[in-house]
Amino acid sequence: WALVELHGKQFVTFGGLLAMAHERGLLSLKAEFITVTSELALAHAVATFADGRRFEESGDATPANVGKKVALHWRRLALTRAKSRVLRDALNIDMVSVEELDV
């Protein structure tokens, strides 16, 4: 899986998680908004695998907890964070994804 080092710590990338999940039988990865306001976007993701396992997780984003590069698209980051978290759970990865950080 792809790793990124920031401030001396390693983080996994969403792309790396997705590639690993496909290698391990990912059939479906869906995410949808639960709520979106001017201050908070909350999303929920579901990952389903060929062996029947199903995982669910949520992610959030606010204008204040995203990096400058994605500031205009902060709402969609909630979807990516939810998908990263559900894949981390499914793959038993205890590293935070770089997309979950506010860099």
N, C-alpha and C positions, 0 to 999 in steps of 0.2 A: 504494500500500500504506500501511497505517497505521503511523505512527511515534510513538514516545514519547521524550521527552527526560528523562534522569535525570543529574544531576550534570554537566551540560554536554555529554553524549554522547547520540547518537541510537541507538535500538534499534527494530527492526521488531517487530510483534506477530504472534502466531500467527494471529489472525483475518485480518490483512492478507495474510499468506503464503497462507492457505487461499483467500481470495478471488482472489488473483492466479493461484494454481495452477488454479483452476476456469476462469478466463479463458483459460488456456493449455492446456486439454485434460486436466486431471486426471480420470482415470476411477475411481481407487481409492486410498484412503489407509488403510492398516491398521497397527495397532500392537498388540503383545502383550508381556507380561512374559516376560523370559528367566529372571529369578530375583527373588525377593522374600524378604528376611530382615528381622529387626528393625532392621538397620542400613543396608541397601542395597536399593534397587529398581532393576533394570536392565531396560530395554525396548528393543525393536527395531521399527523402522517401515519400511514399504515403500510407495512411491508409484509408481503406474503411470499413464502418460499415453496419450492416444489415438494418438499417433504411434509407440507401441511402446516408448518409453523407460521404463526402470525404475530406480529409485533405492532404496538401502537405507542406513539409518543407525541408530545406537543413542543412547540417552540414559539418564542415571542420576539418582537423587535419594537423598538421605539426610536424616535429621532435621535435620542441621546445615547443609545447603546449600539450604534453602528459606526463603521469607519467612514472617513470623508469620501473615499472612492465610491461608496455605494449609498451615500446619504440621500440622493434623489430617489432611490429605489428601496428605501428602508422597509417598506411594507412586505415586499417579496422576500426579503431576507428571513422573515418569520417562516416562510415555507421551506427554505433551504435549511434553516436551523432545525425545524421539526424532522425533516428527512435525514439530516445528519445524526440526530439523536436516536431516531428509530433504528438506523443502520448500525450505530455503535452498540445499541442494546442487542440487536440480532446477531452481531458478529462477536459479541463479548469483548469489545474494545473499551478500555477504561481511559483512553486519551480524549481530550476535548478536541473537537474539530476547529480548524482555524476560522471557519465561517461563523462559529459561535462567539468569536471574540469581537471586540469593538475596535478593530484595527483597520 
